């Protein structure tokens, strides 16, 4: 079995059946990347470079999805979770970007890594508006990711859903190969062709599927029971059917979605939210509490370790307690090294001409005095 096929077989996938079959077909044709490239044509350019249009950062998510960049993302222009996360963080940190749009056209992909990426999207909701647009297909892992956004738009012919997980396995052949498994691990490497092996694999896939349902339910502010009842249990729905079931929030074109987001940005810029005096007072008090906790935390860590001047500088720089702690520990180590160096220099300065340390010189003098007393040359009181 070639490297590419080995990568697919045995891994867990949140992808449509057609998408998984396509991957298996491509991987089965060759074990070498160069040969695979020839069968597919020339390399597709990296599709993961985000763009910004009128304050909206756009991250394309197309084709099968993988945790890391690999031969499929290089050759087929598929999507890497690590690249999406990198672009997401860059757009969040960019002050000129006012909102983020995930532009999705994907059958899903590798289960490993999709939960972590979706959690980053979900956590970023409060920092900037994050929307998802499904054009063509937003299935399985791709829908998991879309559900983490504040709002999901889709074109009217888009396929949405396919919530669930699957794994491809192959039964052991009779090649003469012998394997021995420790007696304390009877469930390790079971043959999927047996009832016990099938049960073990089904248990793992069911566990992943359950997490998928729970995350979608949380992301869409629904109960897991509602997701199971209305979201198709693995089925795909087109446009309006997905809207009626609550799987998406609006039907629109990509340009229409982008315009809607941009109009919202402009409206909030011209007419910022109005807060009453009580809300302002509460927000101010909370801000003061947070700042007070920060200052007290830095002072507590710095006490006895660094100078008050150094502590004041850390506070003035606006560092968090964690950031300040790293600098304090680093500075205290430097101070300790410097003090040891100064003590060494002082000790060296007190050494007599003989080159012996002061204590050693005293010990020698006392020994000589005792020897002189034993010879009757001096009297010890």
Secondary structure, DSSP 4 states (H G I P E B T S, - for coil): --HHHHHHTTSEEEE-HHHHHHHHHHHHT-SSHHHHHHHH-SPPPPTT--EEETTEEEEEEESSEESS--HHHHHH--EEHHHHHHHHHHHHH-TT--EEEEEEEE-EEESTTHHHHHHHHHHTTTTSEEEEEEEEEEETHHHHHHHTSSEEEE-TT-EEE----EE---PPP-SS------TT-TTTT--TTSHHHHHHHHHHHHHHHHHHHHHHHHHTT--HHHHHHHS-TT-EEEHHHHHHTTS-SEE--HHHHHHHHHHHHHHHHHSPPP--HHHHHHHHHHHHHHHHHHHHHHHHHHTTTS-HHHHHHHHHTT--HHHHHHHHHHHHHHHHHHHHHHHHHHHHHH--TTS--HHHHHHHHHHHHHHHHHTTSS---
